[in-house]
Amino acid sequence: MTKPRTISKPSDFRSRPVKLGPRFLRAFEFAAEKHKGQTRKASTIPYIAHLMGVASIVLEAGGDEDLAIAALLHDVVEDCGGASTLKEIRRRFGARVAKVVEGCTDSDVDPKPPWQERKESYIRHLKKADADTRLVSAADKLHNVRSILADYRAIGESVWSRFSGGREGTLWYYRSLREEFLKRKPNRVTRDFDLAVSELESLAEGRNIA
């Protein structure tokens, strides 16, 4: 039997429009400059496309300007400078944004620790993370899973070669994230993440999707 899809409740949506001002534009320019020349895994898609996608998910889920900015910047520390970049984010965009970005970072050193160690540490960190960090993190992971699903449909099993954890490690990671995100009150993003991971599992196991 096909699992019924869950429809987001009206309470998930904002009651007032969010105004995105000069800070958001500065954050976009900052992210675009820091990630200049970077692309998504095994593609020619500019990395900024992922950051815009995460920011869109956060805003659609009710996030405010600070959280949208954090979404744009969530990979800057990990990929573009480490701890010194976090200090710059705090100075330019404030403590709340910096806290969320730090909470979405699984490593701020180069070279990074081994993949499994980093992912296990990140999941442990999420257990104590605040709601702001968990929202941006879930939006990031949701956008990633949707990208994997699109690529899986296009190229099949070879998609797993793009990931350090391979097929089993990647599935373990997203299943573990789903389990952690669903421990708290579900929201639009975590429900969609649950559905996306279930769809990825079904494709990986060769099951038909209705």
C-alpha positions as CSV (number, residue, x, y, z in Angstrom):
1,M,0.0,0.0,0.0
2,T,1.3,3.4,-0.9
3,K,2.1,5.6,2.1
4,P,-0.3,8.6,2.1
5,R,1.4,11.9,1.6
6,T,1.2,14.4,4.5
7,I,-0.1,17.8,3.6
8,S,1.4,20.8,5.4
9,K,-1.0,22.4,7.9
10,P,-1.9,26.1,7.7
11,S,-0.1,26.6,11.0
12,D,3.2,25.9,9.2
13,F,2.9,29.0,7.1
14,R,3.8,32.6,8.2
15,S,1.0,35.0,9.0
16,R,3.1,38.1,8.1
17,P,5.3,38.7,5.1
18,V,9.1,38.8,5.7
19,K,10.9,41.8,4.4
20,L,14.3,40.9,2.8
21,G,16.4,44.1,3.0
22,P,20.0,45.2,2.3
23,R,21.4,42.6,4.8
24,F,20.0,39.8,2.7
25,L,21.4,41.2,-0.5
26,R,24.8,41.6,1.2
27,A,24.6,38.0,2.4
28,F,23.9,36.8,-1.1
29,E,26.8,38.7,-2.5
30,F,29.0,37.5,0.3
31,A,28.0,33.8,-0.4
32,A,28.4,34.2,-4.1
33,E,31.9,35.6,-3.7
34,K,33.0,33.0,-1.2
35,H,31.7,30.1,-3.3
36,K,32.8,31.6,-6.6
37,G,34.0,28.9,-9.0
38,Q,32.5,26.0,-6.8
39,T,29.9,23.6,-8.3
40,R,27.6,21.0,-7.0
41,K,29.0,17.4,-6.8
42,A,29.9,16.0,-10.2
43,S,28.1,18.7,-12.1
44,T,28.5,22.2,-13.7
45,I,25.7,23.7,-11.5
46,P,27.1,26.7,-9.6
47,Y,27.1,26.1,-5.9
48,I,25.1,29.2,-5.2
49,A,22.1,27.3,-6.7
50,H,22.1,25.1,-3.7
51,L,22.3,28.0,-1.3
52,M,19.4,29.7,-3.0
53,G,17.4,26.5,-2.8
54,V,18.0,26.2,0.9
55,A,17.1,29.8,1.6
56,S,13.9,29.3,-0.4
57,I,12.9,26.3,1.6
58,V,13.6,28.2,4.9
59,L,11.5,31.1,3.8
60,E,8.6,28.9,2.6
61,A,8.7,27.2,6.0
62,G,8.2,30.5,7.9
63,G,11.8,31.5,8.5
64,D,12.7,35.1,8.9
65,E,15.5,37.2,7.3
66,D,18.1,36.0,9.8
67,L,17.4,32.4,9.0
68,A,17.3,33.1,5.3
69,I,20.7,34.7,5.6
70,A,22.0,31.8,7.6
71,A,20.7,29.5,4.8
72,L,22.7,31.4,2.3
73,L,25.8,31.2,4.4
74,H,25.5,27.7,5.9
75,D,28.4,26.2,4.0
76,V,30.7,29.2,4.0
77,V,32.6,28.2,7.2
78,E,33.0,24.6,6.2
79,D,34.1,25.3,2.6
80,C,35.6,28.8,2.6
81,G,37.9,29.6,5.5
82,G,36.9,28.0,8.7
83,A,36.9,29.8,12.1
84,S,38.1,33.1,10.7
85,T,35.1,33.2,8.3
86,L,32.7,32.5,11.1
87,K,34.1,35.6,12.9
88,E,33.5,37.6,9.8
89,I,30.0,36.4,9.5
90,R,29.3,37.4,13.2
91,R,30.7,40.8,12.5
92,R,28.8,41.4,9.3
93,F,25.5,39.7,10.0
94,G,25.2,39.3,13.8
95,A,25.4,36.7,16.5
96,R,22.1,34.8,15.6
97,V,23.2,34.2,12.0
98,A,26.6,33.1,13.1
99,K,25.2,30.7,15.7
100,V,23.1,29.0,13.1
101,V,25.9,28.8,10.5
102,E,28.2,27.3,13.2
103,G,25.5,24.8,14.1
104,C,25.2,23.7,10.4
105,T,28.9,23.2,10.1
106,D,30.3,19.7,10.5
107,S,34.0,20.8,10.3
108,D,35.9,24.1,10.3
109,V,39.4,22.6,9.9
110,D,41.4,21.5,6.9
111,P,41.9,18.7,6.3
112,K,38.5,17.5,7.5
113,P,38.2,14.6,9.9
114,P,37.2,11.2,8.4
115,W,33.7,11.2,6.9
116,Q,32.0,8.8,9.3
117,E,33.4,10.6,12.3
118,R,32.2,14.0,11.1
119,K,28.7,12.7,10.3
120,E,28.3,10.9,13.7
121,S,29.5,14.1,15.4
122,Y,27.0,16.2,13.5
123,I,24.1,14.0,14.4
124,R,25.0,14.2,18.1
125,H,25.2,17.9,17.8
126,L,21.7,18.2,16.3
127,K,20.3,16.5,19.4
128,K,21.1,19.7,21.4
129,A,20.7,22.3,18.6
130,D,18.1,25.0,18.9
131,A,15.0,25.3,16.6
132,D,16.7,27.9,14.3
133,T,19.7,25.6,13.6
134,R,17.5,22.5,13.1
135,L,15.3,24.4,10.6
136,V,18.2,25.5,8.4
137,S,19.9,22.1,8.7
138,A,16.7,20.3,7.7
139,A,16.3,22.6,4.8
140,D,19.9,22.0,3.7
141,K,19.4,18.2,3.9
142,L,16.1,18.3,2.2
143,H,17.5,20.2,-0.8
144,N,20.4,17.6,-0.9
145,V,18.1,14.6,-0.9
146,R,15.9,16.1,-3.6
147,S,19.1,16.6,-5.7
148,I,20.2,13.0,-5.1
149,L,16.7,11.8,-6.2
150,A,16.8,13.8,-9.4
151,D,20.3,12.5,-10.2
152,Y,19.3,8.9,-9.3
153,R,16.4,9.0,-11.7
154,A,18.8,10.2,-14.4
155,I,21.9,8.0,-13.9
156,G,20.9,5.3,-11.4
157,E,23.2,3.5,-9.0
158,S,26.3,5.4,-10.3
159,V,25.1,8.4,-8.3
160,W,26.5,6.8,-5.1
161,S,30.1,7.1,-6.4
162,R,29.9,10.9,-5.8
163,F,29.6,10.5,-2.0
164,S,32.4,9.7,0.5
165,G,30.0,7.3,2.3
166,G,29.0,5.5,-0.8
167,R,25.5,3.9,-1.1
168,E,25.3,2.4,2.4
169,G,26.9,5.3,4.2
170,T,24.8,7.9,2.5
171,L,21.5,6.1,3.2
172,W,22.6,5.6,6.8
173,Y,23.3,9.3,7.2
174,Y,20.0,10.5,5.8
175,R,18.0,7.8,7.7
176,S,19.8,9.0,10.9
177,L,19.0,12.6,10.2
178,R,15.4,11.8,9.6
179,E,15.2,9.9,12.9
180,E,16.7,12.9,14.7
181,F,14.6,15.6,13.0
182,L,11.4,13.6,13.7
183,K,12.1,13.4,17.4
184,R,10.7,17.0,17.8
185,K,7.4,18.4,16.7
186,P,7.2,18.0,12.9
187,N,7.1,21.0,10.6
188,R,6.8,21.5,6.9
189,V,10.5,20.8,6.2
190,T,10.9,17.7,8.4
191,R,7.8,16.2,6.9
192,D,9.0,16.8,3.4
193,F,12.4,15.4,4.4
194,D,10.8,12.3,5.7
195,L,9.0,11.8,2.4
196,A,12.1,12.5,0.3
197,V,14.2,10.0,2.3
198,S,11.5,7.4,2.0
199,E,11.4,7.9,-1.7
200,L,15.2,7.6,-1.9
201,E,15.1,4.4,0.0
202,S,12.4,3.0,-2.3
203,L,14.5,3.9,-5.4
204,A,17.6,2.4,-3.9
205,E,15.8,-0.8,-3.0
206,G,14.1,-1.1,-6.4
207,R,10.6,-0.5,-5.2
208,N,8.1,1.2,-7.4
209,I,7.0,4.7,-6.4
210,A,3.3,5.5,-6.9
